[in-house]
Amino acid sequence: MIDLRVLGPVRVLADDRDLDIGHARQRSLLAMLLVDVNNVVPRERLAELVWDGRPPRQARNTLAGYATRLRKVLASSPGRPVLSSQGGGYVLRVDPAAVDLCRFRDLAGRAADVGDDEERCGLLRSALAQWSGAALSNLWGTRVESLRTTLDSERRSALLDYFDAQLRLGRPQEILTQLQTLTEERPYDEELALRLVQAHCDSGNPAAALRAYEAVRARLERELSTRPGEVLRAAGERLLHPVRPAGGRAARSVTARTHEQLRMPDPTGYFVGRESELRELDALLTPGRAALTVTAPQSSNLAVISGMAGAGKTTLSLRWAQRTRDSFPDGQFFVALRGHDRHLPPLEPAETLARVLLALGLPAADIPFRLDERAALYRTLLVGRRVLIVLDDAADPEQVRHLLPPSVDGSAVVVTCRNRMPGLTATYFAGEVLLDALDDTSALALLASLVGSARVAKEPEAAAGIVRASGRLPLTVRLSGAYAASHPDEPLGEVLARVPTVDGTDARGAMGRALALSYGKLSEPERQLFRQLGVVPGIEFGREAVAALAGGSFAVLDDRLGALVRANLLSEYAPRRYRMHHMVKEYAMGRAAEEDPWELHRDVLLRLLEWYRRSVEHVSLANGIQMARAHRGADGSSIAQEAVRTWPGAAPEGTGGDPYDADLSGEAGIAWLDREKAGICAAIKLSAELGLGPASWRLADAMLGFIRLHPGGDDWSAAVEAAQSAAAKSGNPRANTAMLLNMADSHYRKGRHSGERQLAREALTVSRDASWPAGEALALAVLGRSYWSVGATGLADRYLGAALRIHESVGDLAGQANALGRLARNAYDAGDPVSALRDFRSSLVLAERAGSRFGQIRLPAYIALSLRLLGRYKEADHWCELAIRASREMDFHEGMAIALTCRASLLSDLGEHTRAVTTAREAHVAMPHLSDPRIEADCLIGLGGVEAAAEQTDLAMRSFGQALLISEEIHYWQGAARAQAESAAAYVRLGLYEEALAAGRRARRVLHRCGMRLVTAQTLASEADCALAAGRIAAAIAGHRRAAALYRAAGHPLGEVRALLSWGRAAATATGHGRPTRPWRRALHLADPLAIPEAATLRTLLTT
């Protein structure tokens, strides 16, 4: 077969072998004929293209020679292309399917005509695959370049269509990498930039979207002296000015922003019956349809589907969601509430609300702290929208009552549960759909879909008997049908004979019989794998995890997994991802308990845990998350070797086959860890409960580095608590200390200070009793952190100083870096940026020497913050850039938010208010879900500060209010004091002096708990402004003088400049209060080197 190519290098392939088509001009002739294949191309045009506009006198004869040589090459190739002279030119006649350009245009044209985006994506993917590089890439010349540009525009058009289709299908992650590469290659292409911004937004990463927009905007302005076009600029404006939660319909659909994990699954398999139940749901939840049914009950916005396991509740809800998709254009979300998960706790209402709010497009930093506030915001966001939310497998009404939508004419919620919920039906007027077994007709139809209608028609009585013996439950009928389908030559009567005859109303018994029938037909290796899957924590798992526990390769494993899928014992809900029904899981666990000894179960689970641990460490090391063999609370020899020594069944290093060869580096590794996080937490918890303590706490310890960057929430807390309990029972003091401190970290994240300190003190006692100084120092540092977080900086300094001394005595560089960095933060909060800068820098040196990646990415931002206070703006911006780059490389969103907030404040100080607000909002949306609430509060205060400086005072007050709520909720008094002081200053700008004084008084009350020199100075300045407005000039001057003195003592020149400027203005309002030029000259002396806007203001004042 011949293959003629121009979409890349010009080539001719015959049976995958390159033919020699000669030198560049001869190739040019062939290329021009291929671009217009089967059409006559005039000699004059060919000569212009081949010789780039300067053909020789003998061009006609030379072209004839080129054509002759090409004709000889093509004549011997398959497909018989014919190159001939005709009508004053040349023509190449060949089947268009042999030319890559023709194939590309055919596929792209067919894609434009289809209406289904899935099919369109497939066609466009095939079309784009025809390209192997830039068109005509081995040819040169201005005429060739013009033709190349024309062909490239066709490719670009197909690419844009492909990206649009993928975005409509909700698959932004699949095109992000390609978009990023293309935008680097085409830096001025606004259409590509627009798709990149949209892909980042739809992937749930508005911070990256804002970065992408700002990069193209700055590039266009800097290099082309122009602005983005209207469409791209509008997209940027939506990012810069997000719609605040308020009543009224959202400006655009939220479906495209739904997170992958909440996307409504497509119903799989043959669906039969349940027509009456579907009509009930129609009547309950879609008022338009209910109006068509005279006997329909009153419309509602909440339906509860209840029934025993295996009755098809989830399938029914998904089928109904599919058929009513058009009724809910603003999104359909699916949340697994884990009401009956054996290994993970049910999802808390607060966490469920957070996930749904994120799916609705709300930045994580805007999610309120309290449950009732989240619920109120959720209902507000749904006003005027039509969204469907399926809450699957609810344990009780408390899990779902906070997620009820606001009105019956908009959104709807479907709850599935095993037990009836009269609390929802009576209190919230929920409609109820009771799901029983299928009727005989539907059950027979389901069986026929599996075994074939002919077999059912041939043996109707046997088929009816199988259905009755299966209890007419969808799951059991599928299991029995799968068995019969795998034995096509066996009469249904013989299949029925294998099923014990009992009361057909015994649904649970029928489930067991159907499972036994399916299990019995498996080969022994397949049965063994099925029993091993009963040991896997959770009901969802990937192929790599299965290979690790089974100890085999992928090649063998795929056959066995395929057999389980065909037997309906597993479902493959995504490529290489499997799900096992709860009832099937229970059966697998029961079989394992009956047939296999405990030691075998233990070894299987240990293999899985060991694979998880090694994979976690591999991802961590590949991404620089933590050092090798340096887990928290152990040096790699205590906990790790204890597990191997205690459990010889654990897989040794280097075994396991294919699962250890999986590519888990880079973003793929981080994505894998994030996807497996819940399963890993379940594995830690289960292994601890089963007495496999060392394996449990080793895995928990390995996960700590990732959890620092990507918080684990309640799942992680439950896992670490179980691991700690096992460690305490084992008598291993180091493991116990490590797990106690991990639990303390979880409490710190949630603002539970008393629990954090209790755990830290327990860890301190355990480590001291064990004479383990490193553990003692870690516990002291956690106590210091806990006291700092509530403003008790004196106690914090004492504990952190003790920790630092111990770390120094044992030579623990990472520990020294941590303790010294926290002491520096105390100095920063106290208003001593000089000491803070010194200690932050020393801490960074220690972190670099220790190889502590976490310290290296976090400390540059705090160095920048200290430099900013000292007025060293260029240095501060340099450190901001280092912090942003490091945080971006590590996907560390909290570090990104801190660094961007610092840069925003820098820009605001220098008068670049538009860029400052842009950067601060980027920091705001960079905050991840489950982030440290203290960092969230600090970033909100920073955002409010730059908004206030940009005269966006209303927005600033909202930001300060949010920060204050968070700070007071977790007793973060430093944040509360800053928020109150900033609010007082904002009230002064608005002329609301009484409110400013009240905010100042509240700030002072908080400051009694924690001495903060700079916050005190800001409060004094606001009170002085209020005094000036009241005509108390002497009090105003005294207040500004005291504020200036505090700023001077702290080494904060900008604060001193502003206080001196206000002092002079107060003195200038009336005679007898001194000359205003005195403070103004001092202020100008400070302001000039800083290059801040106040310098120009001072010059004007001094010259008038």
Protein Blocks (a to p, Z undefined) as FASTA:
>chain_A
ZZddfbbcddddeehiacdebjfklmmmmmmmmmmgoiacdfklmmmmmnnopacfklmm
mmmmmmmmmmmmmmmpghiaacddeehiacddddfklpmklmmmmmmmmmmmpmbfklmm
mmmmmmmmmpgbdehklbgcjklmmmmmmmmmmmmmmmmmmmmmmmmnopaklmmmmmmm
mmmmmmmlmklmmmmmmmmmmnopaklmmmmmmmmmmmmmmmnopacdfklmmmmmmmmm
ccdddedjdfbdfklmpcfklpccddedjdeejklmmmmmmmmmmmklmmmpmklccddf
bdcddddehilmmmmmmmmmmmmmmmmmnbccdddehlmcckbccddfklmmmmmmmmno
pafklpcfbfklmmmmmmmmmgopacddddehifbfklmmmmccfbfklccdddddfbdc
fklmmmnopacdddddddfklmmmmmmmmnopklmmmmmmlmmmmmmmnoopaklmmmmm
mmmmmmmmbcfklmmmmpccddfklmmlmmmmmmmmmmmmpcfklmmmmmmmmmpgcjbd
cfklmmmmnopafklmmmmmmmmmmnopaccfbghiacddfklmmmmmmmmmmmpcfklm
mmmmmmmmmmmmmmmmmmmmmnomacehiaghiahlmmmmmmmmmmmmbccehihijmlm
pccehjllmmmmmmmmmmmmmmmmmmmmnopmmlmmmmmmmmmmmmmmmcgbjmlmmmmm
mmmmmmmmnopaklmmmmmmmmmmmmmmnopaklmmmmmmmmmmmmmmnopaklmmmmmm
mmmmmmmmnopamlmmmmmmmmmmmmmmnopaklmmmmmmmmmmmmmmnopaklmmmmmm
mmmmmmmmnopaklmmmmmmmmmmmmmmnopaklmmmmmmmmmmmmmmnopaklmmmmmm
mmmmmmmmnopamlmmmmmmmmmmmpcghiafklmmmmmmmmmmmmmmnopaklmmmmmm
mmmmmmmmnopaklmmmmmmmmmmmmmmnopaklmmmmmmmmmmmmmmpccfklmmmmmm
mmmmmmmmnopaklmmmmmmmmmmmmmmnopaklmmmmmmmmmmmmmmpghiapfklmmm
mmmmmmmmnopaklmmmmmmmmZZ
